[in-house]
Amino acid sequence: MEDDWVDILAECRRAIDESLEELVRIEEKYPGEDAVEAVGLQQLHDMAEDAAEAGRVRRAETNLAWRYAG
């Protein structure tokens, strides 16, 4: 069970890192403009909740697949 959370958190961190890299590219492409607004704490919380929910759905899909395969 703890391994699942470690995997989910690692996936969340990877997604956040990729998103930040993309935001940096957008900022570089449009210098001097407000292409990317600051992200507030509530938005970060919402993104974390979405990522956690996606992890739970993925785990449920995997468990269902294993049941049908077994």
mmCIF file as Biopython writes it, N, C-alpha, C and O atoms, coordinates in Angstrom:
data_model
#
loop_
_atom_site.group_PDB
_atom_site.id
_atom_site.type_symbol
_atom_site.label_atom_id
_atom_site.label_alt_id
_atom_site.label_comp_id
_atom_site.label_asym_id
_atom_site.label_entity_id
_atom_site.label_seq_id
_atom_site.pdbx_PDB_ins_code
_atom_site.Cartn_x
_atom_site.Cartn_y
_atom_site.Cartn_z
_atom_site.occupancy
_atom_site.B_iso_or_equiv
_atom_site.auth_seq_id
_atom_site.auth_asym_id
_atom_site.pdbx_PDB_model_num
ATOM 1   N N  . MET A ? 1  ? 0.827   -1.198  0.000   1.0 0.0 1  A 1 
ATOM 2   C CA . MET A ? 1  ? 0.000   0.000   0.000   1.0 0.0 1  A 1 
ATOM 3   C C  . MET A ? 1  ? 0.864   1.252   0.000   1.0 0.0 1  A 1 
ATOM 4   O O  . MET A ? 1  ? 0.600   2.191   -0.751  1.0 0.0 1  A 1 
ATOM 5   N N  . GLU A ? 2  ? 1.908   1.270   0.849   1.0 0.0 2  A 1 
ATOM 6   C CA . GLU A ? 2  ? 2.784   2.436   0.877   1.0 0.0 2  A 1 
ATOM 7   C C  . GLU A ? 2  ? 3.509   2.605   -0.443  1.0 0.0 2  A 1 
ATOM 8   O O  . GLU A ? 2  ? 3.769   3.730   -0.870  1.0 0.0 2  A 1 
ATOM 9   N N  . ASP A ? 3  ? 3.843   1.490   -1.100  1.0 0.0 3  A 1 
ATOM 10  C CA . ASP A ? 3  ? 4.504   1.566   -2.404  1.0 0.0 3  A 1 
ATOM 11  C C  . ASP A ? 3  ? 3.602   2.245   -3.425  1.0 0.0 3  A 1 
ATOM 12  O O  . ASP A ? 3  ? 4.084   2.964   -4.300  1.0 0.0 3  A 1 
ATOM 13  N N  . ASP A ? 4  ? 2.293   2.020   -3.318  1.0 0.0 4  A 1 
ATOM 14  C CA . ASP A ? 4  ? 1.352   2.677   -4.226  1.0 0.0 4  A 1 
ATOM 15  C C  . ASP A ? 4  ? 1.434   4.188   -4.076  1.0 0.0 4  A 1 
ATOM 16  O O  . ASP A ? 4  ? 1.472   4.918   -5.066  1.0 0.0 4  A 1 
ATOM 17  N N  . TRP A ? 5  ? 1.462   4.651   -2.834  1.0 0.0 5  A 1 
ATOM 18  C CA . TRP A ? 5  ? 1.530   6.101   -2.595  1.0 0.0 5  A 1 
ATOM 19  C C  . TRP A ? 5  ? 2.842   6.673   -3.080  1.0 0.0 5  A 1 
ATOM 20  O O  . TRP A ? 5  ? 2.877   7.781   -3.616  1.0 0.0 5  A 1 
ATOM 21  N N  . VAL A ? 6  ? 3.921   5.935   -2.900  1.0 0.0 6  A 1 
ATOM 22  C CA . VAL A ? 6  ? 5.220   6.399   -3.379  1.0 0.0 6  A 1 
ATOM 23  C C  . VAL A ? 6  ? 5.174   6.552   -4.894  1.0 0.0 6  A 1 
ATOM 24  O O  . VAL A ? 6  ? 5.658   7.544   -5.439  1.0 0.0 6  A 1 
ATOM 25  N N  . ASP A ? 7  ? 4.592   5.571   -5.567  1.0 0.0 7  A 1 
ATOM 26  C CA . ASP A ? 7  ? 4.469   5.637   -7.024  1.0 0.0 7  A 1 
ATOM 27  C C  . ASP A ? 7  ? 3.571   6.793   -7.455  1.0 0.0 7  A 1 
ATOM 28  O O  . ASP A ? 7  ? 3.886   7.505   -8.409  1.0 0.0 7  A 1 
ATOM 29  N N  . ILE A ? 8  ? 2.457   6.978   -6.757  1.0 0.0 8  A 1 
ATOM 30  C CA . ILE A ? 8  ? 1.530   8.064   -7.087  1.0 0.0 8  A 1 
ATOM 31  C C  . ILE A ? 8  ? 2.198   9.414   -6.895  1.0 0.0 8  A 1 
ATOM 32  O O  . ILE A ? 8  ? 2.088   10.293  -7.749  1.0 0.0 8  A 1 
ATOM 33  N N  . LEU A ? 9  ? 2.886   9.580   -5.784  1.0 0.0 9  A 1 
ATOM 34  C CA . LEU A ? 9  ? 3.571   10.849  -5.526  1.0 0.0 9  A 1 
ATOM 35  C C  . LEU A ? 9  ? 4.687   11.091  -6.535  1.0 0.0 9  A 1 
ATOM 36  O O  . LEU A ? 9  ? 4.894   12.226  -6.965  1.0 0.0 9  A 1 
ATOM 37  N N  . ALA A ? 10 ? 5.398   10.054  -6.914  1.0 0.0 10 A 1 
ATOM 38  C CA . ALA A ? 10 ? 6.453   10.202  -7.918  1.0 0.0 10 A 1 
ATOM 39  C C  . ALA A ? 10 ? 5.851   10.636  -9.254  1.0 0.0 10 A 1 
ATOM 40  O O  . ALA A ? 10 ? 6.416   11.482  -9.947  1.0 0.0 10 A 1 
ATOM 41  N N  . GLU A ? 11 ? 4.721   10.063  -9.608  1.0 0.0 11 A 1 
ATOM 42  C CA . GLU A ? 11 ? 4.038   10.436  -10.850 1.0 0.0 11 A 1 
ATOM 43  C C  . GLU A ? 11 ? 3.549   11.881  -10.783 1.0 0.0 11 A 1 
ATOM 44  O O  . GLU A ? 11 ? 3.650   12.619  -11.762 1.0 0.0 11 A 1 
ATOM 45  N N  . CYS A ? 12 ? 3.026   12.279  -9.640  1.0 0.0 12 A 1 
ATOM 46  C CA . CYS A ? 12 ? 2.577   13.670  -9.463  1.0 0.0 12 A 1 
ATOM 47  C C  . CYS A ? 12 ? 3.746   14.630  -9.603  1.0 0.0 12 A 1 
ATOM 48  O O  . CYS A ? 12 ? 3.637   15.660  -10.268 1.0 0.0 12 A 1 
ATOM 49  N N  . ARG A ? 13 ? 4.850   14.293  -8.984  1.0 0.0 13 A 1 
ATOM 50  C CA . ARG A ? 13 ? 6.027   15.167  -9.060  1.0 0.0 13 A 1 
ATOM 51  C C  . ARG A ? 13 ? 6.528   15.269  -10.495 1.0 0.0 13 A 1 
ATOM 52  O O  . ARG A ? 13 ? 6.906   16.350  -10.947 1.0 0.0 13 A 1 
ATOM 53  N N  . ARG A ? 14 ? 6.532   14.148  -11.212 1.0 0.0 14 A 1 
ATOM 54  C CA . ARG A ? 14 ? 6.963   14.155  -12.610 1.0 0.0 14 A 1 
ATOM 55  C C  . ARG A ? 14 ? 6.048   15.051  -13.438 1.0 0.0 14 A 1 
ATOM 56  O O  . ARG A ? 14 ? 6.524   15.828  -14.265 1.0 0.0 14 A 1 
ATOM 57  N N  . ALA A ? 15 ? 4.749   14.947  -13.223 1.0 0.0 15 A 1 
ATOM 58  C CA . ALA A ? 15 ? 3.796   15.766  -13.966 1.0 0.0 15 A 1 
ATOM 59  C C  . ALA A ? 15 ? 3.981   17.251  -13.652 1.0 0.0 15 A 1 
ATOM 60  O O  . ALA A ? 15 ? 3.913   18.090  -14.550 1.0 0.0 15 A 1 
ATOM 61  N N  . ILE A ? 16 ? 4.211   17.567  -12.400 1.0 0.0 16 A 1 
ATOM 62  C CA . ILE A ? 16 ? 4.426   18.968  -12.014 1.0 0.0 16 A 1 
ATOM 63  C C  . ILE A ? 16 ? 5.711   19.492  -12.635 1.0 0.0 16 A 1 
ATOM 64  O O  . ILE A ? 16 ? 5.743   20.612  -13.146 1.0 0.0 16 A 1 
ATOM 65  N N  . ASP A ? 17 ? 6.778   18.686  -12.596 1.0 0.0 17 A 1 
ATOM 66  C CA . ASP A ? 17 ? 8.052   19.104  -13.198 1.0 0.0 17 A 1 
ATOM 67  C C  . ASP A ? 17 ? 7.896   19.363  -14.693 1.0 0.0 17 A 1 
ATOM 68  O O  . ASP A ? 17 ? 8.412   20.353  -15.212 1.0 0.0 17 A 1 
ATOM 69  N N  . GLU A ? 18 ? 7.180   18.468  -15.389 1.0 0.0 18 A 1 
ATOM 70  C CA . GLU A ? 18 ? 6.960   18.659  -16.816 1.0 0.0 18 A 1 
ATOM 71  C C  . GLU A ? 18 ? 6.129   19.916  -17.082 1.0 0.0 18 A 1 
ATOM 72  O O  . GLU A ? 18 ? 6.384   20.646  -18.040 1.0 0.0 18 A 1 
ATOM 73  N N  . SER A ? 19 ? 5.146   20.159  -16.235 1.0 0.0 19 A 1 
ATOM 74  C CA . SER A ? 19 ? 4.309   21.349  -16.390 1.0 0.0 19 A 1 
ATOM 75  C C  . SER A ? 19 ? 5.128   22.621  -16.195 1.0 0.0 19 A 1 
ATOM 76  O O  . SER A ? 19 ? 4.977   23.588  -16.940 1.0 0.0 19 A 1 
ATOM 77  N N  . LEU A ? 20 ? 5.994   22.608  -15.186 1.0 0.0 20 A 1 
ATOM 78  C CA . LEU A ? 20 ? 6.832   23.780  -14.944 1.0 0.0 20 A 1 
ATOM 79  C C  . LEU A ? 20 ? 7.778   24.027  -16.117 1.0 0.0 20 A 1 
ATOM 80  O O  . LEU A ? 20 ? 7.992   25.172  -16.515 1.0 0.0 20 A 1 
ATOM 81  N N  . GLU A ? 21 ? 8.335   22.968  -16.662 1.0 0.0 21 A 1 
ATOM 82  C CA . GLU A ? 21 ? 9.212   23.116  -17.825 1.0 0.0 21 A 1 
ATOM 83  C C  . GLU A ? 21 ? 8.453   23.729  -19.000 1.0 0.0 21 A 1 
ATOM 84  O O  . GLU A ? 21 ? 8.974   24.599  -19.699 1.0 0.0 21 A 1 
ATOM 85  N N  . GLU A ? 22 ? 7.241   23.278  -19.209 1.0 0.0 22 A 1 
ATOM 86  C CA . GLU A ? 22 ? 6.425   23.823  -20.303 1.0 0.0 22 A 1 
ATOM 87  C C  . GLU A ? 22 ? 6.086   25.294  -20.049 1.0 0.0 22 A 1 
ATOM 88  O O  . GLU A ? 22 ? 6.102   26.104  -20.975 1.0 0.0 22 A 1 
ATOM 89  N N  . LEU A ? 23 ? 5.781   25.637  -18.804 1.0 0.0 23 A 1 
ATOM 90  C CA . LEU A ? 23 ? 5.487   27.037  -18.475 1.0 0.0 23 A 1 
ATOM 91  C C  . LEU A ? 23 ? 6.702   27.928  -18.722 1.0 0.0 23 A 1 
ATOM 92  O O  . LEU A ? 23 ? 6.566   29.059  -19.188 1.0 0.0 23 A 1 
ATOM 93  N N  . VAL A ? 24 ? 7.883   27.412  -18.409 1.0 0.0 24 A 1 
ATOM 94  C CA . VAL A ? 24 ? 9.108   28.183  -18.665 1.0 0.0 24 A 1 
ATOM 95  C C  . VAL A ? 24 ? 9.275   28.407  -20.167 1.0 0.0 24 A 1 
ATOM 96  O O  . VAL A ? 24 ? 9.644   29.502  -20.591 1.0 0.0 24 A 1 
ATOM 97  N N  . ARG A ? 25 ? 9.007   27.379  -20.972 1.0 0.0 25 A 1 
ATOM 98  C CA . ARG A ? 25 ? 9.098   27.533  -22.429 1.0 0.0 25 A 1 
ATOM 99  C C  . ARG A ? 25 ? 8.103   28.572  -22.940 1.0 0.0 25 A 1 
ATOM 100 O O  . ARG A ? 25 ? 8.430   29.353  -23.833 1.0 0.0 25 A 1 
ATOM 101 N N  . ILE A ? 26 ? 6.904   28.588  -22.388 1.0 0.0 26 A 1 
ATOM 102 C CA . ILE A ? 26 ? 5.902   29.573  -22.805 1.0 0.0 26 A 1 
ATOM 103 C C  . ILE A ? 26 ? 6.368   30.976  -22.442 1.0 0.0 26 A 1 
ATOM 104 O O  . ILE A ? 26 ? 6.266   31.898  -23.251 1.0 0.0 26 A 1 
ATOM 105 N N  . GLU A ? 27 ? 6.874   31.134  -21.234 1.0 0.0 27 A 1 
ATOM 106 C CA . GLU A ? 27 ? 7.379   32.441  -20.798 1.0 0.0 27 A 1 
ATOM 107 C C  . GLU A ? 27 ? 8.517   32.920  -21.698 1.0 0.0 27 A 1 
ATOM 108 O O  . GLU A ? 27 ? 8.593   34.103  -22.031 1.0 0.0 27 A 1 
ATOM 109 N N  . GLU A ? 28 ? 9.399   32.000  -22.090 1.0 0.0 28 A 1 
ATOM 110 C CA . GLU A ? 28 ? 10.519  32.364  -22.956 1.0 0.0 28 A 1 
ATOM 111 C C  . GLU A ? 28 ? 10.037  32.731  -24.355 1.0 0.0 28 A 1 
ATOM 112 O O  . GLU A ? 28 ? 10.614  33.602  -25.005 1.0 0.0 28 A 1 
ATOM 113 N N  . LYS A ? 29 ? 8.985   32.070  -24.817 1.0 0.0 29 A 1 
ATOM 114 C CA . LYS A ? 29 ? 8.463   32.322  -26.161 1.0 0.0 29 A 1 
ATOM 115 C C  . LYS A ? 29 ? 7.775   33.683  -26.245 1.0 0.0 29 A 1 
ATOM 116 O O  . LYS A ? 29 ? 7.801   34.330  -27.292 1.0 0.0 29 A 1 
ATOM 117 N N  . TYR A ? 30 ? 7.165   34.114  -25.153 1.0 0.0 30 A 1 
ATOM 118 C CA . TYR A ? 30 ? 6.437   35.389  -25.122 1.0 0.0 30 A 1 
ATOM 119 C C  . TYR A ? 30 ? 7.023   36.299  -24.036 1.0 0.0 30 A 1 
ATOM 120 O O  . TYR A ? 30 ? 6.359   36.569  -23.035 1.0 0.0 30 A 1 
ATOM 121 N N  . PRO A ? 31 ? 8.256   36.771  -24.225 1.0 0.0 31 A 1 
ATOM 122 C CA . PRO A ? 31 ? 8.864   37.628  -23.194 1.0 0.0 31 A 1 
ATOM 123 C C  . PRO A ? 31 ? 8.126   38.959  -23.090 1.0 0.0 31 A 1 
ATOM 124 O O  . PRO A ? 31 ? 7.637   39.493  -24.086 1.0 0.0 31 A 1 
ATOM 125 N N  . GLY A ? 32 ? 8.054   39.484  -21.873 1.0 0.0 32 A 1 
ATOM 126 C CA . GLY A ? 32 ? 7.422   40.779  -21.660 1.0 0.0 32 A 1 
ATOM 127 C C  . GLY A ? 32 ? 5.908   40.727  -21.572 1.0 0.0 32 A 1 
ATOM 128 O O  . GLY A ? 32 ? 5.270   41.754  -21.340 1.0 0.0 32 A 1 
ATOM 129 N N  . GLU A ? 33 ? 5.326   39.560  -21.751 1.0 0.0 33 A 1 
ATOM 130 C CA . GLU A ? 33 ? 3.873   39.421  -21.647 1.0 0.0 33 A 1 
ATOM 131 C C  . GLU A ? 33 ? 3.542   38.567  -20.434 1.0 0.0 33 A 1 
ATOM 132 O O  . GLU A ? 33 ? 4.380   37.812  -19.941 1.0 0.0 33 A 1 
ATOM 133 N N  . ASP A ? 34 ? 2.325   38.696  -19.966 1.0 0.0 34 A 1 
ATOM 134 C CA . ASP A ? 34 ? 1.869   37.853  -18.861 1.0 0.0 34 A 1 
ATOM 135 C C  . ASP A ? 34 ? 1.249   36.585  -19.426 1.0 0.0 34 A 1 
ATOM 136 O O  . ASP A ? 34 ? 0.048   36.355  -19.281 1.0 0.0 34 A 1 
ATOM 137 N N  . ALA A ? 35 ? 2.067   35.765  -20.068 1.0 0.0 35 A 1 
ATOM 138 C CA . ALA A ? 35 ? 1.567   34.541  -20.697 1.0 0.0 35 A 1 
ATOM 139 C C  . ALA A ? 35 ? 1.117   33.531  -19.654 1.0 0.0 35 A 1 
ATOM 140 O O  . ALA A ? 35 ? 0.187   32.758  -19.887 1.0 0.0 35 A 1 
ATOM 141 N N  . VAL A ? 36 ? 1.779   33.541  -18.507 1.0 0.0 36 A 1 
ATOM 142 C CA . VAL A ? 36 ? 1.452   32.591  -17.441 1.0 0.0 36 A 1 
ATOM 143 C C  . VAL A ? 36 ? 1.208   33.371  -16.161 1.0 0.0 36 A 1 
ATOM 144 O O  . VAL A ? 36 ? 2.071   34.121  -15.704 1.0 0.0 36 A 1 
ATOM 145 N N  . GLU A ? 37 ? 0.036   33.192  -15.590 1.0 0.0 37 A 1 
ATOM 146 C CA . GLU A ? 37 ? -0.292  33.865  -14.340 1.0 0.0 37 A 1 
ATOM 147 C C  . GLU A ? 37 ? 0.266   33.078  -13.162 1.0 0.0 37 A 1 
ATOM 148 O O  . GLU A ? 37 ? 0.513   31.876  -13.255 1.0 0.0 37 A 1 
ATOM 149 N N  . ALA A ? 38 ? 0.454   33.768  -12.078 1.0 0.0 38 A 1 
ATOM 150 C CA . ALA A ? 38 ? 0.930   33.099  -10.857 1.0 0.0 38 A 1 
ATOM 151 C C  . ALA A ? 38 ? -0.111  32.070  -10.401 1.0 0.0 38 A 1 
ATOM 152 O O  . ALA A ? 38 ? -1.316  32.307  -10.493 1.0 0.0 38 A 1 
ATOM 153 N N  . VAL A ? 39 ? 0.363   30.950  -9.918  1.0 0.0 39 A 1 
ATOM 154 C CA . VAL A ? 39 ? -0.511  29.893  -9.425  1.0 0.0 39 A 1 
ATOM 155 C C  . VAL A ? 39 ? -0.698  30.092  -7.926  1.0 0.0 39 A 1 
ATOM 156 O O  . VAL A ? 39 ? 0.272   30.193  -7.175  1.0 0.0 39 A 1 
ATOM 157 N N  . GLY A ? 40 ? -1.939  30.147  -7.509  1.0 0.0 40 A 1 
ATOM 158 C CA . GLY A ? 40 ? -2.245  30.337  -6.094  1.0 0.0 40 A 1 
ATOM 159 C C  . GLY A ? 40 ? -2.233  29.033  -5.325  1.0 0.0 40 A 1 
ATOM 160 O O  . GLY A ? 40 ? -2.234  27.950  -5.911  1.0 0.0 40 A 1 
ATOM 161 N N  . LEU A ? 41 ? -2.221  29.144  -4.025  1.0 0.0 41 A 1 
ATOM 162 C CA . LEU A ? 41 ? -2.187  27.972  -3.159  1.0 0.0 41 A 1 
ATOM 163 C C  . LEU A ? 41 ? -3.402  27.072  -3.386  1.0 0.0 41 A 1 
ATOM 164 O O  . LEU A ? 41 ? -3.271  25.848  -3.403  1.0 0.0 41 A 1 
ATOM 165 N N  . GLN A ? 42 ? -4.577  27.668  -3.558  1.0 0.0 42 A 1 
ATOM 166 C CA . GLN A ? 42 ? -5.782  26.864  -3.782  1.0 0.0 42 A 1 
ATOM 167 C C  . GLN A ? 42 ? -5.681  26.094  -5.097  1.0 0.0 42 A 1 
ATOM 168 O O  . GLN A ? 42 ? -6.112  24.944  -5.180  1.0 0.0 42 A 1 
ATOM 169 N N  . GLN A ? 43 ? -5.116  26.720  -6.117  1.0 0.0 43 A 1 
ATOM 170 C CA . GLN A ? 43 ? -4.947  26.034  -7.400  1.0 0.0 43 A 1 
ATOM 171 C C  . GLN A ? 43 ? -3.984  24.862  -7.270  1.0 0.0 43 A 1 
ATOM 172 O O  . GLN A ? 43 ? -4.214  23.802  -7.853  1.0 0.0 43 A 1 
ATOM 173 N N  . LEU A ? 44 ? -2.899  25.046  -6.503  1.0 0.0 44 A 1 
ATOM 174 C CA . LEU A ? 44 ? -1.974  23.946  -6.274  1.0 0.0 44 A 1 
ATOM 175 C C  . LEU A ? 44 ? -2.656  22.805  -5.526  1.0 0.0 44 A 1 
ATOM 176 O O  . LEU A ? 44 ? -2.437  21.633  -5.834  1.0 0.0 44 A 1 
ATOM 177 N N  . HIS A ? 45 ? -3.481  23.152  -4.545  1.0 0.0 45 A 1 
ATOM 178 C CA . HIS A ? 45 ? -4.223  22.131  -3.794  1.0 0.0 45 A 1 
ATOM 179 C C  . HIS A ? 45 ? -5.167  21.379  -4.728  1.0 0.0 45 A 1 
ATOM 180 O O  . HIS A ? 45 ? -5.254  20.152  -4.668  1.0 0.0 45 A 1 
ATOM 181 N N  . ASP A ? 46 ? -5.866  22.105  -5.584  1.0 0.0 46 A 1 
ATOM 182 C CA . ASP A ? 46 ? -6.786  21.469  -6.529  1.0 0.0 46 A 1 
ATOM 183 C C  . ASP A ? 46 ? -6.047  20.538  -7.482  1.0 0.0 46 A 1 
ATOM 184 O O  . ASP A ? 46 ? -6.528  19.447  -7.789  1.0 0.0 46 A 1 
ATOM 185 N N  . MET A ? 47 ? -4.868  20.973  -7.954  1.0 0.0 47 A 1 
ATOM 186 C CA . MET A ? 47 ? -4.084  20.134  -8.857  1.0 0.0 47 A 1 
ATOM 187 C C  . MET A ? 47 ? -3.622  18.867  -8.143  1.0 0.0 47 A 1 
ATOM 188 O O  . MET A ? 47 ? -3.623  17.788  -8.734  1.0 0.0 47 A 1 
ATOM 189 N N  . ALA A ? 48 ? -3.230  18.991  -6.883  1.0 0.0 48 A 1 
ATOM 190 C CA . ALA A ? 48 ? -2.806  17.824  -6.114  1.0 0.0 48 A 1 
ATOM 191 C C  . ALA A ? 48 ? -3.968  16.856  -5.919  1.0 0.0 48 A 1 
ATOM 192 O O  . ALA A ? 48 ? -3.793  15.642  -6.023  1.0 0.0 48 A 1 
ATOM 193 N N  . GLU A ? 49 ? -5.157  17.396  -5.635  1.0 0.0 49 A 1 
ATOM 194 C CA . GLU A ? 49 ? -6.347  16.549  -5.487  1.0 0.0 49 A 1 
ATOM 195 C C  . GLU A ? 49 ? -6.665  15.831  -6.798  1.0 0.0 49 A 1 
ATOM 196 O O  . GLU A ? 49 ? -6.999  14.646  -6.787  1.0 0.0 49 A 1 
ATOM 197 N N  . ASP A ? 50 ? -6.564  16.533  -7.920  1.0 0.0 50 A 1 
ATOM 198 C CA . ASP A ? 50 ? -6.814  15.920  -9.225  1.0 0.0 50 A 1 
ATOM 199 C C  . ASP A ? 50 ? -5.821  14.794  -9.502  1.0 0.0 50 A 1 
ATOM 200 O O  . ASP A ? 50 ? -6.194  13.729  -9.993  1.0 0.0 50 A 1 
ATOM 201 N N  . ALA A ? 51 ? -4.552  15.044  -9.182  1.0 0.0 51 A 1 
ATOM 202 C CA . ALA A ? 51 ? -3.524  14.025  -9.406  1.0 0.0 51 A 1 
ATOM 203 C C  . ALA A ? 51 ? -3.768  12.807  -8.517  1.0 0.0 51 A 1 
ATOM 204 O O  . ALA A ? 51 ? -3.606  11.671  -8.962  1.0 0.0 51 A 1 
ATOM 205 N N  . ALA A ? 52 ? -4.155  13.039  -7.273  1.0 0.0 52 A 1 
ATOM 206 C CA . ALA A ? 52 ? -4.441  11.926  -6.363  1.0 0.0 52 A 1 
ATOM 207 C C  . ALA A ? 52 ? -5.636  11.117  -6.859  1.0 0.0 52 A 1 
ATOM 208 O O  . ALA A ? 52 ? -5.627  9.887   -6.808  1.0 0.0 52 A 1 
ATOM 209 N N  . GLU A ? 53 ? -6.652  11.809  -7.333  1.0 0.0 53 A 1 
ATOM 210 C CA . GLU A ? 53 ? -7.840  11.126  -7.861  1.0 0.0 53 A 1 
ATOM 211 C C  . GLU A ? 53 ? -7.480  10.296  -9.091  1.0 0.0 53 A 1 
ATOM 212 O O  . GLU A ? 53 ? -7.949  9.168   -9.244  1.0 0.0 53 A 1 
ATOM 213 N N  . ALA A ? 54 ? -6.653  10.855  -9.961  1.0 0.0 54 A 1 
ATOM 214 C CA . ALA A ? 54 ? -6.216  10.118  -11.149 1.0 0.0 54 A 1 
ATOM 215 C C  . ALA A ? 54 ? -5.443  8.868   -10.737 1.0 0.0 54 A 1 
ATOM 216 O O  . ALA A ? 54 ? -5.593  7.813   -11.354 1.0 0.0 54 A 1 
ATOM 217 N N  . GLY A ? 55 ? -4.624  8.981   -9.701  1.0 0.0 55 A 1 
ATOM 218 C CA . GLY A ? 55 ? -3.886  7.826   -9.204  1.0 0.0 55 A 1 
ATOM 219 C C  . GLY A ? 55 ? -4.810  6.751   -8.666  1.0 0.0 55 A 1 
ATOM 220 O O  . GLY A ? 55 ? -4.584  5.562   -8.891  1.0 0.0 55 A 1 
ATOM 221 N N  . ARG A ? 56 ? -5.853  7.164   -7.954  1.0 0.0 56 A 1 
ATOM 222 C CA . ARG A ? 56 ? -6.824  6.193   -7.418  1.0 0.0 56 A 1 
ATOM 223 C C  . ARG A ? 56 ? -7.576  5.501   -8.554  1.0 0.0 56 A 1 
ATOM 224 O O  . ARG A ? 56 ? -7.814  4.295   -8.499  1.0 0.0 56 A 1 
ATOM 225 N N  . VAL A ? 57 ? -7.947  6.259   -9.574  1.0 0.0 57 A 1 
ATOM 226 C CA . VAL A ? 57 ? -8.656  5.679   -10.716 1.0 0.0 57 A 1 
ATOM 227 C C  . VAL A ? 57 ? -7.755  4.686   -11.443 1.0 0.0 57 A 1 
ATOM 228 O O  . VAL A ? 57 ? -8.189  3.592   -11.804 1.0 0.0 57 A 1 
ATOM 229 N N  . ARG A ? 58 ? -6.502  5.073   -11.655 1.0 0.0 58 A 1 
ATOM 230 C CA . ARG A ? 58 ? -5.557  4.190   -12.341 1.0 0.0 58 A 1 
ATOM 231 C C  . ARG A ? 58 ? -5.363  2.903   -11.547 1.0 0.0 58 A 1 
ATOM 232 O O  . ARG A ? 58 ? -5.329  1.814   -12.121 1.0 0.0 58 A 1 
ATOM 233 N N  . ARG A ? 59 ? -5.235  3.028   -10.228 1.0 0.0 59 A 1 
ATOM 234 C CA . ARG A ? 59 ? -5.059  1.839   -9.384  1.0 0.0 59 A 1 
ATOM 235 C C  . ARG A ? 59 ? -6.299  0.947   -9.446  1.0 0.0 59 A 1 
ATOM 236 O O  . ARG A ? 59 ? -6.179  -0.277  -9.496  1.0 0.0 59 A 1 
ATOM 237 N N  . ALA A ? 60 ? -7.481  1.548   -9.443  1.0 0.0 60 A 1 
ATOM 238 C CA . ALA A ? 60 ? -8.715  0.767   -9.530  1.0 0.0 60 A 1 
ATOM 239 C C  . ALA A ? 60 ? -8.799  0.044   -10.879 1.0 0.0 60 A 1 
ATOM 240 O O  . ALA A ? 60 ? -9.218  -1.112  -10.942 1.0 0.0 60 A 1 
ATOM 241 N N  . GLU A ? 61 ? -8.402  0.723   -11.944 1.0 0.0 61 A 1 
ATOM 242 C CA . GLU A ? 61 ? -8.408  0.087   -13.265 1.0 0.0 61 A 1 
ATOM 243 C C  . GLU A ? 61 ? -7.443  -1.096  -13.304 1.0 0.0 61 A 1 
ATOM 244 O O  . GLU A ? 61 ? -7.755  -2.146  -13.864 1.0 0.0 61 A 1 
ATOM 245 N N  . THR A ? 62 ? -6.271  -0.913  -12.703 1.0 0.0 62 A 1 
ATOM 246 C CA . THR A ? 62 ? -5.275  -1.985  -12.661 1.0 0.0 62 A 1 
ATOM 247 C C  . THR A ? 62 ? -5.796  -3.170  -11.861 1.0 0.0 62 A 1 
ATOM 248 O O  . THR A ? 62 ? -5.651  -4.318  -12.282 1.0 0.0 62 A 1 
ATOM 249 N N  . ASN A ? 63 ? -6.400  -2.900  -10.716 1.0 0.0 63 A 1 
ATOM 250 C CA . ASN A ? 63 ? -6.966  -3.974  -9.891  1.0 0.0 63 A 1 
ATOM 251 C C  . ASN A ? 63 ? -8.059  -4.718  -10.630 1.0 0.0 63 A 1 
ATOM 252 O O  . ASN A ? 63 ? -8.141  -5.943  -10.551 1.0 0.0 63 A 1 
ATOM 253 N N  . LEU A ? 64 ? -8.885  -4.001  -11.336 1.0 0.0 64 A 1 
ATOM 254 C CA . LEU A ? 64 ? -9.965  -4.640  -12.105 1.0 0.0 64 A 1 
ATOM 255 C C  . LEU A ? 64 ? -9.371  -5.515  -13.208 1.0 0.0 64 A 1 
ATOM 256 O O  . LEU A ? 64 ? -9.835  -6.632  -13.436 1.0 0.0 64 A 1 
ATOM 257 N N  . ALA A ? 65 ? -8.363  -5.014  -13.877 1.0 0.0 65 A 1 
ATOM 258 C CA . ALA A ? 65 ? -7.724  -5.800  -14.942 1.0 0.0 65 A 1 
ATOM 259 C C  . ALA A ? 65 ? -7.122  -7.083  -14.377 1.0 0.0 65 A 1 
ATOM 260 O O  . ALA A ? 65 ? -7.237  -8.146  -14.988 1.0 0.0 65 A 1 
ATOM 261 N N  . TRP A ? 66 ? -6.479  -6.986  -13.208 1.0 0.0 66 A 1 
ATOM 262 C CA . TRP A ? 66 ? -5.903  -8.173  -12.577 1.0 0.0 66 A 1 
ATOM 263 C C  . TRP A ? 66 ? -6.980  -9.185  -12.195 1.0 0.0 66 A 1 
ATOM 264 O O  . TRP A ? 66 ? -6.779  -10.392 -12.328 1.0 0.0 66 A 1 
ATOM 265 N N  . ARG A ? 67 ? -8.105  -8.698  -11.729 1.0 0.0 67 A 1 
ATOM 266 C CA . ARG A ? 67 ? -9.202  -9.633  -11.358 1.0 0.0 67 A 1 
ATOM 267 C C  . ARG A ? 67 ? -9.693  -10.416 -12.569 1.0 0.0 67 A 1 
ATOM 268 O O  . ARG A ? 67 ? -9.914  -11.624 -12.496 1.0 0.0 67 A 1 
ATOM 269 N N  . TYR A ? 68 ? -9.861  -9.707  -13.687 1.0 0.0 68 A 1 
ATOM 270 C CA . TYR A ? 68 ? -10.344 -10.371 -14.893 1.0 0.0 68 A 1 
ATOM 271 C C  . TYR A ? 68 ? -9.278  -11.266 -15.521 1.0 0.0 68 A 1 
ATOM 272 O O  . TYR A ? 68 ? -9.606  -12.259 -16.171 1.0 0.0 68 A 1 
ATOM 273 N N  . ALA A ? 69 ? -8.002  -10.922 -15.331 1.0 0.0 69 A 1 
ATOM 274 C CA . ALA A ? 69 ? -6.918  -11.731 -15.891 1.0 0.0 69 A 1 
ATOM 275 C C  . ALA A ? 69 ? -6.689  -12.989 -15.060 1.0 0.0 69 A 1 
ATOM 276 O O  . ALA A ? 69 ? -6.245  -14.015 -15.576 1.0 0.0 69 A 1 
ATOM 277 N N  . GLY A ? 70 ? -6.997  -12.898 -13.758 1.0 0.0 70 A 1 
ATOM 278 C CA . GLY A ? 70 ? -6.722  -14.010 -12.841 1.0 0.0 70 A 1 
ATOM 279 C C  . GLY A ? 70 ? -7.718  -15.058 -12.929 1.0 0.0 70 A 1 
ATOM 280 O O  . GLY A ? 70 ? -7.624  -16.060 -12.219 1.0 0.0 70 A 1 
#
